[in-house]
Amino acid sequence: MIFKTVALSLILFGSIGPASAGYNEAMQHFEQQRYQQALQEFREAARSDDSYAQYMLGRLYEAGNGTTQDFVQAHQWYNLAAARGHRHAAEARDALAERMTSSQVARAQQAARDWQSNQGTGASQPDVHSLSDQEVVAGTQRELNRLGYDAGPTDGIMGHQTRDAIYEYQADMGMAQNGRPSADLLKRLRETKEEEVASASPRVTLRDDFSDGDFRRNPPWTVLSGDFEVDQNGLRSIVEADRRSRDLNSDNPGDIGLAVLGMILDQQTNTRQEAAPRPVEPAQIFVNAPVDNAFQMELELASRQRSGSVSLGLFQGNRPDGTGYRLVYSADSQPALTLVRLISGNAEVVARHDGRLDLEDGRFHRIAWSRDENGRMQVHVDNRHLLSARDTGLRDPFQGFVMTNHGGDYTLGRVRLEE
């Protein structure tokens, strides 16, 4: 096995360089496609400025092997490896940069600088309680980036990206989630080792905040119908509603399923009139993100129009508009929130929130949706428990996430899906 590792190193790097015991063990995991173990071992070796381990981390992050595909971290590790003299790292970094936005490249370069400046400084860092608020934020950003959470530039400015990274860290560590920086949080971050995060973190299959300005890559989303765009707030869709009903005479089970879904919601809505606005054609977009039957999903949604509805959920197989679960929000209606199971064009309500839910206040609202191995599902909106149900109608893994705008103005600020 050692000979095989050396041989592969020759192929990858063109020469035999210094390799630590941790690096050799990581290569064995890599060869046997145990990518999560390889990622952990390469991280440990990279802390000792092993350029070969840093280069391999770049490859894993670029391909999304053992982790979510992340061009920013891939560029960071290629850059660090190049700085240490790795013969192929600069070429890999420059090729990757052509697929990235200028903002992503800038963040990757800053992350590399932060990583270098943070090496070996743990013992000499100032006490957290002596830092200014801006220094606490900057330190929090630096530590989050070190641990693999994308907190953005280390600029001491609290923003959407830093808050999301704090949320993710707090969730992985079993802490109360508030998304806020503090001296105590920074102290906890400093004491956290990378291997602790690797062992505590569930497998994240989808994470996107659309900060790169393009939904077509990293990860690539696919539009099935309608129009979508990315603005400074996230992924936005606007669908004008009219009073015409959808045509049920279709050969497409997905179209029928969406129409049946609309009919079920209309039957349960006391405030809608018979001729309530209905979109001529929904805007639909999906992204492949394979996840087990049990999952945890968090997203942020903003609604700017008091009519229509939007559905968000997971699908099975190769039809994003087919079998799966959908969480449907209907603005200015009762029920405002409905959990639906969709199978072969047939929609069945699993749970509903009969009270009103007003999301049209100009803010993003955090939706958390979980399902355990026994089919128990929970839905929270802004930390309010709104839906609870147990459904075992769907037992197979899910293939991806789908969003359908049935009429209205919605922005998806971020989404995170994990097993």
Order of alpha helices (4+ residues) and beta strands (2+ residues): alpha-alpha-alpha-alpha-alpha-alpha-alpha-alpha-alpha-alpha-alpha-beta-beta-beta-beta-beta-alpha-beta-beta-beta-beta-beta-beta-beta-beta-beta-beta-beta-beta
